[in-house]
Amino acid sequence: MDSLDPVSNLTTEANNLLNTSKPKSVVTYTNRPSREEAMAAVKTLLAWAGDDPEREGLLDTPKRVVDAYGEWFQGYTEDPAKELSRTFEDVQGYDDMVMLREIDVELHCEHHMAPFLGKAWVAYMPTSKVVGISKIARVVEIFAKRLQTQETMTKQVADALEESLAPLGVAVLIDAEHQCMSTRGVHHKNVTTVTTRFTGVFKTDQALQDRFLRLIHR
């Protein structure tokens, strides 16, 4: 019975892909619907919501929604490892923390597909190589443009830096407001969720971890 249910199969395979603890470089789903099928699905949802998909204001909505999804979820086709592949060793012996503060984070939760918006702080302790700072921001963006939980994304960003740069340690903190909580359900506004991931020296050296946290609030 399950093999004949495309919606069930889609959900199962998507969950298997997204819930893995290791970061996926490029996620591919072999049974991806066509653009026309996606637009038809949006039209069905409009009708289910109680509106008329054929009225003037909604005629182009399926196209707009599919275009928006293409932008919001383009991270499935992008490779964080590729972004981190070009490194530099001529750093004149620099051996201290490298930190990016307040990277914009725009995600959609995998449970309700509602946005959650916030900031990310990412740091690493280099060994013999560093990476261009814009590449770290791009890695955050790539993982943000996939259906996610905040906890999963926090770990994915840290793991990607660990695997590509082999640093002494990585620290990641994300602070975001979830609209699935603020606009529905319990309707609690201005509540943010904070998630952290510390590896290597950031996990074992409390003074270094405290320094990272102080730099967030300076």
CORKA-V471807 format. One line per field, one symbol per residue. burial: + if it has 16 or more other ideal C-beta (glycine too) atoms within 10 Angstrom, else -. A space follows every 50 residues. Layout:
BEGIN
burial=???
END
This chain:
BEGIN
burial=-----------------+----++--+----------++--++--+---- --+----+--++--++-----++-++-+-+--++--+---------+++- --+-+-+++----+++-+++++++++---++---++++++++++++++++ -+++++++++++-++-++++++++++++++++------------++++++ ++--+--++--+---+--
END
